[in-house]
Amino acid sequence: MKRWKIWGSIFIALMMVLGIVFATPVFRPELDSSVTAAESPDFYLWAGQTILVGTGNVTSDSDSLDFTIATDCAISYIHIKIIDGTPVEGDQHAPGSFPHHINYTSSPQTGVFDFSIPFTPGDWTSPISILLHADVVCGFYEGNTAWAGDLGRNNQIPGEPWAYYFTHSY
């Protein structure tokens, strides 16, 4: 009878320790030094609301917005929407409805990569808001959703449980 109580106590203690270990943020993926992050990023890529998985910059010219993203996670899909002003509650902010999509599902990208989307500066008033959503896989965090936002995650899209945006002046 005593052995059963001892082994039962050990088993319960082990389960508690494992629960703490897997719930602790220490084991969340961080932006690895092997990826060269932007020195002055225009945005940070946040997965699962609080996990920093990348940084990025955006520049504009007469016909495109040019993005650079540095990440240690694999990105399978990127959705982008440009808004004149700031996002408001009630607008369509579902990533699947965004007008710009970049598909990496056949070969998810990791590291530093670049892409452009068409952009005519006169169509919007500077600064613009950019909603950038990515589907990421980081270690054992598969299928995470990630949003681009500022360092403090202050630019939350109104009415969304958690979704961020960032601004760009041209």
QUISUL-V680731 format. One record per run of one state. SS is the DSSP state (H for helix, E for strand, - for the rest). FROM is the first residue (numbers start at 1). LEN is the number of residues. If there is no record, write none. Layout:
SS;FROM;LEN
SS;FROM;LEN
This chain:
-;1;1
H;2;22
-;24;1
H;25;3
-;28;15
E;43;5
-;48;3
E;51;10
-;61;3
E;64;21
-;85;10
H;95;3
-;98;2
E;100;4
-;104;5
E;109;10
-;119;2
H;121;3
-;124;4
E;128;11
-;139;2
E;141;9
-;150;6
E;156;1
-;157;7
E;164;1
-;165;1
E;166;3
-;169;2
